[in-house]
Amino acid sequence: MSALYIFILATFLVSDISCRRFPVKNKSRQLFLSRRVVTDSREFDGGVLVDENGIISGIFTRESIDELTFEDDYTLQVIDGGDWALMAGVVDSHVHVNEPGRTSWEGYVTATRAAAAGGITTLVDMPLNSFPPTTSIENLKVKASTAREEVYIDVAFWGGIIPGNEMELQNMIEAGVIGFKGYLIDSGITEFPNVEKDELDNIFSTLNGSDVVIAFHTELPINAGNDTECENCEVPDPNLYSTYLASHPPEMELNAASLLASYIPKYDVHVHVVHVSAEGVIPILEAAREERIKAGSKRWRGGVTAETCHHYLTFSSEQIPPGHTEFKCSPPIRNITNKQRLWEYIKERRIDLIASDHSPSIATLKGPNFMTAWGGIASVQFGLSLFWTEAKARGLSLSTVSHYLSSGPAHLCGLQNRKGTLKPGLDADIVFFDPEASFVVTPDIILYKNKLSPYMYRVLTGKVMKTYVRGQLVYTDGIVIYKPQGHLLINYKALFNTTTAITPHEPQEFQLRNNNMLPIATNIAVPTKSQGDLQRNDNVPPNTRNSAGLIKPQGQLLINDNLLFDTTTSYPIMSRRLFRTYL
């Protein structure tokens, strides 16, 4: 190898065209600069100092930066975003990754790459529609083993509540799930049945006094034919959105919210309502929160919270054309008056956070029939720009954006001491965001697996320019950095009951609530991946499933088939990721 080649290689490795460096010595710190540093309460011209472990060590105004001094053995890497806003990374608390089992719908590689491109630095994976669902400690092991080498950002997990799995909940809490999600109506997934009213007392009793969240899909059926009929329709046309909308009236959400509110005074549990569509849900929850706070609750927001989603804030039912089932979700997008009321709540800080509810599927599950199409909207890559587009048009600030997309979700997930805002001691999860730029959503820029979107060819305001997780660049200039750098926010010791080995350059321990979390570079036995991809009409679980949804395969290949095979197909071919490794 020639001396010239070695010189060129060394120069490439230590240089960065977006950074200015002082001479390299022993330790490196980073100073992120911007004329618009954004917290959830203010904006200012200044910078964020990050230590060698990727932790924020200081927040400074431009004037105070000149007074900074460092020890002689430190290198300072200066990353100047200029007029780009410097914000805390987005925490998306509601994402359906669908792996393992339904990897033709989505997977950890595609979901987390898309998230990084959208300024998301932490996402929380829902317990369905993966197969098996995250309803037992064993199923959580399967999911964590699948994800551990595939995540480009940090990933936490929800557990699932289904009839009969109460004995699994404490083990999953110890393993690090941030909470549990249940359905009060048919989930559409056979292996994830909804809970009935007479089971709620047992569920609340099991979780009473814990510091995790219990979240519900808050709809109650009005009649037995609720999924296939609509009220006030003489000759319902299933290709019309109005037919589907009539089948899910606001009363379904209001009745469910009232049911949950009746349990709040009786138990000390954080109750969260996901994807609020009907604006009338919010006053019901506010009344329950007020009573709990009066009773002395010290929980965040009194332990009664709600989220809404980008699609409810962007679209109204009047805009949805016949046959375009990419707009279908549950609960449904409602009329313009309802949408405007949700925005009033946001201006008044009466909603607690906003999430994507990224719920993709394959194109064959859509089709023109709203009554039979799969319900779910994919948007994880565009949430920051979607919310800013609408918020800016209403005169709201970037601080409001950070409040709803970062700080609020971090508090919900118990991550407020590590994620969600620019503050000393927290992870340096940072986004450079150009609030003045605009772009068009087109298929070629979508990084999640199935490029179906109601936002297609829509012009959005605000563009993510760079994304950093714990000070490490994961996305820049339209490119996701190749190597996955994310951590799983779980307690490996509790989950796998094993002593783990940690590489010297990684931090020894993280804290999530009262659980210890370890980085992904751990030596553990990897359970075999679950059975192949399942479609909605062939997802009947095998008769070996117990009440917690645990799959008990009769035989196993003692290999890591997630790495060896491309599991989105039934053919044993080498995965692209492994092929690149050999290149």
Phi and psi in degrees as a GROMACS rama.xvg file:
@    title "Ramachandran Plot"
@    xaxis  label "Phi"
@    yaxis  label "Psi"
@TYPE xy
-72.6071  156.382  SER-2
-62.73  -35.4595  ALA-3
-63.4228  -42.0021  LEU-4
-62.4872  -44.1582  TYR-5
-61.2756  -40.6343  ILE-6
-64.1452  -44.0567  PHE-7
-64.7544  -42.7314  ILE-8
-62.7803  -44.8623  LEU-9
-63.8775  -40.3432  ALA-10
-62.1594  -42.229  THR-11
-62.7119  -41.5946  PHE-12
-69.5542  -31.8038  LEU-13
-100.939  -0.015617  VAL-14
-106.037  157.164  SER-15
-151.274  116.851  ASP-16
-65.7945  -18.8646  ILE-17
-92.2927  1.49548  SER-18
-127.955  152.514  CYS-19
-113.806  128.175  ARG-20
-120.279  143.387  ARG-21
-85.3203  167.81  PHE-22
-53.9108  138.869  PRO-23
-73.9578  130.535  VAL-24
-126.25  -118.037  LYS-25
-99.9421  -41.5368  ASN-26
-125.835  152.131  LYS-27
-124.321  132.892  SER-28
-117.887  161.566  ARG-29
-122.551  141.187  GLN-30
-122.53  109.391  LEU-31
-91.3198  126.036  PHE-32
-115.915  148.163  LEU-33
-163.089  148.762  SER-34
-77.3972  -8.4808  ARG-35
-134.398  75.5698  ARG-36
-78.1866  126.505  VAL-37
-116.211  122.695  VAL-38
-110.733  -179.234  THR-39
-78.8747  3.92223  ASP-40
-128.447  -16.7224  SER-41
-161.255  170.861  ARG-42
-128.602  144.143  GLU-43
-159.658  163.803  PHE-44
-85.9779  118.753  ASP-45
179.88  -145.575  GLY-46
-159.022  168.213  GLY-47
-125.53  123.048  VAL-48
-96.3197  132.074  LEU-49
-122.487  132.971  VAL-50
-83.0368  -178.239  ASP-51
-69.1607  -12.0629  GLU-52
-99.3017  7.67116  ASN-53
78.691  24.3915  GLY-54
-109.897  138.406  ILE-55
-67.1849  125.182  ILE-56
-108.338  -11.2145  SER-57
-172.888  150.384  GLY-58
-119.881  128.298  ILE-59
-133.931  146.192  PHE-60
-77.1411  165.067  THR-61
-60.0113  -38.0054  ARG-62
-65.4018  -38.516  GLU-63
-79.0883  -15.4236  SER-64
-63.5748  -36.7572  ILE-65
-64.0722  -19.3083  ASP-66
-90.4028  -2.2557  GLU-67
-67.6672  139.986  LEU-68
-129.74  151.017  THR-69
-135.166  154.326  PHE-70
-64.4903  157.295  GLU-71
-63.8271  -25.0535  ASP-72
-90.5292  13.112  ASP-73
-106.348  138.823  TYR-74
-98.512  140.311  THR-75
-114.887  118.775  LEU-76
-99.4024  118.245  GLN-77
-101.489  123.368  VAL-78
-119.654  105.307  ILE-79
-102.935  113.741  ASP-80
-86.9415  -3.23502  GLY-81
61.8516  -122.6  GLY-82
-83.197  -7.66673  ASP-83
-64.2023  140.723  TRP-84
-70.0674  138.847  ALA-85
-107.207  113.471  LEU-86
-128.438  160.567  MET-87
-67.5828  144.617  ALA-88
-60.6193  148.911  GLY-89
-72.1393  140.209  VAL-90
-110.634  110.148  VAL-91
-99.2352  107.822  ASP-92
-88.5133  7.08768  SER-93
-145.449  88.132  HIS-94
-134.38  132.637  VAL-95
-101.513  101.889  HIS-96
-82.4276  -31.0708  VAL-97
73.8315  6.27138  ASN-98
-109.381  137.239  GLU-99
-81.9468  170.948  PRO-100
104.664  -50.0238  GLY-101
-119.226  54.2439  ARG-102
-74.6252  -9.0308  THR-103
-76.2197  -16.2617  SER-104
-83.5001  -48.0495  TRP-105
-167.046  168.266  GLU-106
-155.221  170.175  GLY-107
-65.9891  -38.3983  TYR-108
-62.5818  -53.7759  VAL-109
-68.8709  -40.6137  THR-110
-65.6591  -44.383  ALA-111
-76.6238  -29.5163  THR-112
-65.7454  -44.8906  ARG-113
-62.6581  -40.1814  ALA-114
-62.4961  -44.4322  ALA-115
-59.4885  -40.5138  ALA-116
-66.0751  -22.256  ALA-117
-96.6109  9.7131  GLY-118
82.3249  10.3317  GLY-119
-86.5669  128.259  ILE-120
-109.415  -14.7047  THR-121
-142.975  131.116  THR-122
-125.899  155.485  LEU-123
-116.863  120.403  VAL-124
-83.9837  128.964  ASP-125
-72.5581  156.863  MET-126
-73.2413  -13.6165  PRO-127
-133.348  152.596  LEU-128
-109.127  32.3949  ASN-129
-69.2727  162.946  SER-130
-135.205  108.946  PHE-131
-78.9737  156.588  PRO-132
-73.9574  163.469  PRO-133
-84.6255  69.8977  THR-134
-116.831  7.15606  THR-135
-153.27  164.085  SER-136
-64.9223  -35.5409  ILE-137
-67.8514  -39.1815  GLU-138
-68.6995  -33.5171  ASN-139
-64.2826  -37.326  LEU-140
-59.9791  -43.9002  LYS-141
-60.4819  -45.407  VAL-142
-66.0911  -45.1949  LYS-143
-64.078  -38.7734  ALA-144
-65.9713  -34.6528  SER-145
-68.045  -40.6615  THR-146
-84.1285  -22.639  ALA-147
-60.5629  -27.1163  ARG-148
-111.635  15.2709  GLU-149
-122.082  -0.367448  GLU-150
-98.3431  129.921  VAL-151
-91.5743  -14.4758  TYR-152
-132.038  177.842  ILE-153
-75.5553  143.912  ASP-154
-133.492  128.779  VAL-155
-112.956  175.234  ALA-156
-134.185  139.991  PHE-157
-88.4191  144.497  TRP-158
-91.1174  168.323  GLY-159
-114.921  146.288  GLY-160
-109.898  120.971  ILE-161
-134.558  164.222  ILE-162
-56.4906  126.018  PRO-163
92.9918  1.46231  GLY-164
-106.532  20.851  ASN-165
-58.2346  -32.3825  GLU-166
-69.8182  -14.6812  MET-167
-87.8834  -16.5354  GLU-168
-66.2498  -44.5636  LEU-169
-62.7445  -40.1024  GLN-170
-62.5109  -38.6018  ASN-171
-70.9916  -33.6449  MET-172
-61.3012  -46.6219  ILE-173
-62.8991  -29.9498  GLU-174
-79.8081  -9.18575  ALA-175
109.824  8.68089  GLY-176
-62.3116  148.465  VAL-177
-85.9896  -12.6838  ILE-178
169.556  -168.527  GLY-179
-133.824  142.135  PHE-180
-115.762  137.758  LYS-181
-133.506  165.812  GLY-182
-114.918  140.574  TYR-183
-99.4856  2.25253  LEU-184
-142.924  162.978  ILE-185
-52.1869  125.807  ASP-186
-78.0972  -15.0295  SER-187
87.0686  -5.02481  GLY-188
-118.446  119.553  ILE-189
-58.214  -41.0396  THR-190
-80.1543  2.68654  GLU-191
-129.236  70.6455  PHE-192
-69.2716  153.717  PRO-193
-78.0146  159.289  ASN-194
-89.9676  149.608  VAL-195
-96.254  164.729  GLU-196
-56.8604  -40.5948  LYS-197
-74.1582  -2.64495  ASP-198
-99.6876  -8.3622  GLU-199
-67.5012  -39.3157  LEU-200
-58.4598  -42.4256  ASP-201
-64.7231  -39.4205  ASN-202
-66.6778  -48.3025  ILE-203
-63.0657  -38.4995  PHE-204
-63.2639  -40.6667  SER-205
-62.4484  -38.1875  THR-206
-97.7613  1.69192  LEU-207
-59.0035  128.308  ASN-208
85.2226  -7.28663  GLY-209
-77.6221  165.3  SER-210
-104.156  20.4914  ASP-211
-98.5693  171.71  VAL-212
-102.852  143.029  VAL-213
-112.71  116.787  ILE-214
-113.457  145.591  ALA-215
-131.039  139.954  PHE-216
-74.2949  110.751  HIS-217
-101.269  79.3814  THR-218
-139.809  140.015  GLU-219
-117.406  135.875  LEU-220
-62.0994  142.249  PRO-221
-94.051  -35.4852  ILE-222
-145.555  167.422  ASN-223
-63.0877  -27.3866  ALA-224
-97.357  25.833  GLY-225
-59.3487  -31.735  ASN-226
-83.2613  -12.5842  ASP-227
-126.277  -3.778  THR-228
-123.766  161.759  GLU-229
-133.926  146.142  CYS-230
-79.8359  150.956  GLU-231
61.2407  27.8961  ASN-232
-115.984  111.213  CYS-233
-69.9926  -50.3588  GLU-234
-130.82  82.2994  VAL-235
-66.4245  131.411  PRO-236
-98.529  114.015  ASP-237
-66.2939  -14.5309  PRO-238
-84.0303  -7.73884  ASN-239
-91.8875  135.271  LEU-240
-63.0177  -33.6201  TYR-241
-59.2939  -30.0156  SER-242
-65.9364  -47.2551  THR-243
-65.7558  -42.6807  TYR-244
-59.3121  -39.9422  LEU-245
-66.7599  -23.3642  ALA-246
-80.0079  -11.5929  SER-247
-130.017  68.6596  HIS-248
-67.2799  162.407  PRO-249
-56.916  -29.1041  PRO-250
-57.9786  -28.1987  GLU-251
-62.9815  -40.6344  MET-252
-74.1917  -42.1087  GLU-253
-64.045  -42.683  LEU-254
-63.9619  -40.7464  ASN-255
-67.31  -41.047  ALA-256
-63.8211  -39.2524  ALA-257
-65.3057  -38.1511  SER-258
-61.7961  -48.1936  LEU-259
-63.2622  -40.0453  LEU-260
-60.4371  -29.2221  ALA-261
-70.4689  -19.4992  SER-262
-92.1044  -19.5585  TYR-263
-60.7777  -41.6826  ILE-264
-68.0385  -19.73  PRO-265
-90.7148  -16.9048  LYS-266
-136.586  150.808  TYR-267
-98.7945  76.8115  ASP-268
-137.033  139.392  VAL-269
-74.4507  117.759  HIS-270
-106.485  127.802  VAL-271
-126.627  134.957  HIS-272
-104.252  120.634  VAL-273
-85.1059  159.014  VAL-274
30.7863  66.623  HIS-275
-68.3871  125.002  VAL-276
-107.33  -49.9149  SER-277
-77.402  120.995  ALA-278
-61.9055  -23.7319  GLU-279
-67.849  -11.5762  GLY-280
-66.6034  -36.8326  VAL-281
-62.1243  -48.7641  ILE-282
-60.0786  -33.9346  PRO-283
-62.37  -44.6535  ILE-284
-71.4456  -34.9057  LEU-285
-62.1588  -40.5915  GLU-286
-63.7586  -41.211  ALA-287
-66.5497  -37.8867  ALA-288
-64.4676  -44.8345  ARG-289
-58.5967  -42.8493  GLU-290
-65.9667  -38.6806  GLU-291
-68.3414  -40.3992  ARG-292
-64.5822  -40.3033  ILE-293
-60.7717  -31.6041  LYS-294
-78.9492  -2.87775  ALA-295
105.974  11.2031  GLY-296
-63.6504  134.038  SER-297
-104.999  7.49419  LYS-298
-69.5405  156.03  ARG-299
-57.2619  127.879  TRP-300
54.6314  30.5554  ARG-301
67.6385  11.0365  GLY-302
70.3654  24.2785  GLY-303
-134.582  109.407  VAL-304
-136.722  166.134  THR-305
-150.564  151.149  ALA-306
-122.835  156.282  GLU-307
-125.411  -179.535  THR-308
-129.673  163.09  CYS-309
-59.7911  -36.7909  HIS-310
-68.9541  -30.917  HIS-311
-73.1187  -23.5299  TYR-312
-94.5048  -11.8077  LEU-313
-103.653  -43.6886  THR-314
-106.844  163.212  PHE-315
-132.806  157.419  SER-316
-59.8152  -30.0852  SER-317
-64.935  -19.5223  GLU-318
-87.4271  -11.3103  GLN-319
-87.6896  117.99  ILE-320
-79.4439  159.543  PRO-321
-58.1731  139.854  PRO-322
79.8263  -3.96046  GLY-323
-94.3317  77.5928  HIS-324
-76.7345  0.423364  THR-325
-65.0262  -14.1425  GLU-326
-88.582  -5.74437  PHE-327
-76.9615  133.431  LYS-328
-154.441  170.156  CYS-329
-136.648  123.036  SER-330
-64.2182  163.748  PRO-331
-82.2293  161.573  PRO-332
-66.6136  129.777  ILE-333
-107.036  -168.8  ARG-334
-76.1611  175.076  ASN-335
-64.5638  -34.958  ILE-336
-63.659  -42.5064  THR-337
-62.4774  -44.0224  ASN-338
-60.1753  -44.2391  LYS-339
-63.5906  -36.1681  GLN-340
-66.879  -38.6555  ARG-341
-60.2459  -39.8698  LEU-342
-67.249  -34.3972  TRP-343
-62.146  -40.9061  GLU-344
-61.8027  -39.0964  TYR-345
-64.5806  -45.4105  ILE-346
-60.2075  -33.1261  LYS-347
-90.8322  3.33638  GLU-348
58.0375  41.391  ARG-349
-100.468  -9.64858  ARG-350
-103.745  149.099  ILE-351
-94.2686  -30.8173  ASP-352
-165.982  168.044  LEU-353
-129.885  134.5  ILE-354
-129.791  167.975  ALA-355
-83.3089  -33.6784  SER-356
48.3593  48.0943  ASP-357
-60.6123  111.246  HIS-358
-138.53  79.6171  SER-359
-82.5097  166.731  PRO-360
-152.997  175.355  SER-361
-81.3195  157.928  ILE-362
-61.6464  -32.5976  ALA-363
-68.0234  -15.0977  THR-364
-90.5504  1.4394  LEU-365
-96.9969  -97.4655  LYS-366
78.5755  177.607  GLY-367
-83.7713  -11.6066  PRO-368
-87.5688  112.026  ASN-369
-66.7077  -25.8492  PHE-370
-80.9488  -20.7488  MET-371
-113.656  -14.4101  THR-372
-67.3459  150.158  ALA-373
-65.5471  136.974  TRP-374
-95.9306  118.282  GLY-375
171.223  140.523  GLY-376
-119.139  130.511  ILE-377
-96.2688  126.833  ALA-378
-158.381  11.2651  SER-379
-57.4265  -26.8871  VAL-380
-78.6803  -17.2437  GLN-381
-121.185  6.88889  PHE-382
-58.4083  -45.0536  GLY-383
-61.2281  -45.3945  LEU-384
-69.7611  -36.7631  SER-385
-61.4413  -47.7297  LEU-386
-68.3521  -40.7763  PHE-387
-65.5674  -36.8994  TRP-388
-56.7146  -47.127  THR-389
-77.8919  -38.3204  GLU-390
-67.084  -42.9764  ALA-391
-62.2853  -39.535  LYS-392
-63.8333  -20.0328  ALA-393
-103.83  9.88779  ARG-394
80.0624  15.5608  GLY-395
-85.8311  160.735  LEU-396
-98.2133  166.849  SER-397
-65.341  -28.1037  LEU-398
-62.4519  -36.7051  SER-399
-64.0715  -40.0652  THR-400
-60.5309  -47.4126  VAL-401
-63.9191  -36.0355  SER-402
-60.0306  -46.858  HIS-403
-83.7091  -31.2916  TYR-404
-97.8465  -17.7045  LEU-405
-122.064  -61.3885  SER-406
-65.1819  -48.4929  SER-407
-59.3007  -52.5595  GLY-408
-61.08  -35.9831  PRO-409
-63.0303  -41.357  ALA-410
-64.3682  -42.2643  HIS-411
-56.9157  -42.3626  LEU-412
-86.5913  2.86755  CYS-413
72.163  21.2324  GLY-414
-104.578  10.9416  LEU-415
-64.7416  -18.5929  GLN-416
-91.7085  7.90195  ASN-417
-138.921  -29.4009  ARG-418
-132.304  169.296  LYS-419
99.8595  -11.6669  GLY-420
-158.391  165.145  THR-421
-88.7642  106.288  LEU-422
-156.373  138.252  LYS-423
-56.2153  137.336  PRO-424
96.5789  -13.2498  GLY-425
-95.9182  162.773  LEU-426
-59.9656  141.307  ASP-427
-80.9165  65.6462  ALA-428
-90.3062  106.601  ASP-429
-131.357  143.535  ILE-430
-128.506  131.834  VAL-431
-94.1255  122.432  PHE-432
-128.237  125.966  PHE-433
-91.9508  101.837  ASP-434
-73.3893  -11.8007  PRO-435
-98.7297  -15.6638  GLU-436
-73.8448  161.516  ALA-437
-141.117  158.729  SER-438
-154.863  166.735  PHE-439
-109.581  132.6  VAL-440
-73.7969  116.079  VAL-441
-130.456  158.236  THR-442
-57.2262  -32.8208  PRO-443
-72.1312  -16.6205  ASP-444
-99.3946  -7.72288  ILE-445
-76.9986  127.925  ILE-446
-102.778  -16.8577  LEU-447
-73.7348  164.247  TYR-448
-66.3689  -49.7576  LYS-449
-102.824  116.855  ASN-450
-87.2686  55.54  LYS-451
-106.963  127.721  LEU-452
-157.657  135.352  SER-453
-71.7644  -10.6414  PRO-454
-91.5366  3.46647  TYR-455
-57.5587  131.046  MET-456
65.7805  19.1632  TYR-457
-87.6794  141.21  ARG-458
-87.1217  124.26  VAL-459
-114.663  147.052  LEU-460
-100.894  134.822  THR-461
94.107  130.555  GLY-462
-136.091  132.358  LYS-463
-73.3685  125.356  VAL-464
-100.1  -41.9121  MET-465
-147.794  145.032  LYS-466
-129.207  131.557  THR-467
-122.812  135.714  TYR-468
-115.297  116.994  VAL-469
51.7286  41.3364  ARG-470
80.0485  -2.31951  GLY-471
-97.0397  128.318  GLN-472
-68.329  124.588  LEU-473
-118.121  -16.2524  VAL-474
-150.849  134.763  TYR-475
-156.959  137.169  THR-476
50.9368  41.5799  ASP-477
82.0512  5.43884  GLY-478
-121.665  130.73  ILE-479
-89.7255  128.559  VAL-480
-58.603  137.21  ILE-481
-60.2048  -49.3881  TYR-482
-77.3837  125.908  LYS-483
-61.1418  129.421  PRO-484
-121.988  8.10589  GLN-485
-78.3323  161.234  GLY-486
-113.15  149.588  HIS-487
-89.1767  124.802  LEU-488
-88.7083  69.3666  LEU-489
-134.683  171.023  ILE-490
-98.5401  95.3791  ASN-491
-61.3541  -38.0555  TYR-492
-63.1272  -43.0462  LYS-493
-72.6786  -37.3729  ALA-494
-70.2588  -44.3676  LEU-495
-105.533  -4.65554  PHE-496
50.7676  51.7587  ASN-497
-145.765  156.644  THR-498
-84.3944  127.231  THR-499
-102.149  152.902  THR-500
-107.2  132.638  ALA-501
-118.81  135.281  ILE-502
-69.2597  148.684  THR-503
-59.5018  -30.3556  PRO-504
-82.2291  -4.69179  HIS-505
-98.8502  148.61  GLU-506
-61.83  147.908  PRO-507
-75.6393  -26.5046  GLN-508
-163.807  144.408  GLU-509
-123.431  163.252  PHE-510
-118.942  128.629  GLN-511
-127.926  112.456  LEU-512
51.7416  -116.857  ARG-513
-108.286  14.9799  ASN-514
-103.131  145.359  ASN-515
-88.1451  133.98  ASN-516
-120.481  142.163  MET-517
-117.268  152.625  LEU-518
-64.3591  171.847  PRO-519
-74.5073  -18.4781  ILE-520
-81.3349  71.0396  ALA-521
-124.937  150.164  THR-522
-94.4231  103.13  ASN-523
-133.799  160.557  ILE-524
-75.5071  129.063  ALA-525
-96.5244  112.689  VAL-526
-63.3525  152.217  PRO-527
-63.595  142.907  THR-528
-66.8227  153.269  LYS-529
-71.9969  -179.591  SER-530
-62.1969  167.318  GLN-531
-62.2825  -179.199  GLY-532
-63.3525  139.709  ASP-533
-120.615  138.101  LEU-534
-95.1674  168.006  GLN-535
-61.8939  -34.1329  ARG-536
-89.0275  -2.52742  ASN-537
-130.465  33.1273  ASP-538
-100.105  22.3836  ASN-539
-66.9201  120.984  VAL-540
-69.0669  156.301  PRO-541
-65.8358  160.469  PRO-542
-73.0687  1.38478  ASN-543
-89.2046  0.663167  THR-544
-72.0947  129.65  ARG-545
-87.6682  -173.209  ASN-546
-67.0896  -19.9272  SER-547
-91.4284  5.42881  ALA-548
81.4791  15.9922  GLY-549
-79.2813  127.058  LEU-550
-85.5457  132.077  ILE-551
-118.891  84.1071  LYS-552
-63.4012  147.747  PRO-553
-82.0036  -19.1635  GLN-554
-151.967  156.189  GLY-555
-138.326  147.203  GLN-556
-91.5095  128.887  LEU-557
-85.5478  62.0791  LEU-558
-140.42  168.364  ILE-559
-93.7702  87.9467  ASN-560
-70.131  -19.3507  ASP-561
-63.2146  -36.8982  ASN-562
-83.1441  -38.4358  LEU-563
-78.0107  -37.2041  LEU-564
-115.726  154.659  PHE-565
-83.0546  98.3297  ASP-566
-80.8866  4.35828  THR-567
-77.9151  -6.97442  THR-568
-128.875  172.64  THR-569
-93.0801  6.05941  SER-570
-99.7968  135.897  TYR-571
-80.0267  75.1445  PRO-572
-107.582  157.974  ILE-573
-71.0584  135.899  MET-574
-70.3548  156.001  SER-575
-62.0597  -36.4271  ARG-576
-62.9337  -43.3293  ARG-577
-69.9078  -36.695  LEU-578
-62.4372  -41.3104  PHE-579
-63.4362  -33.6964  ARG-580
-61.2241  -42.6302  THR-581
-73.0366  -26.8904  TYR-582
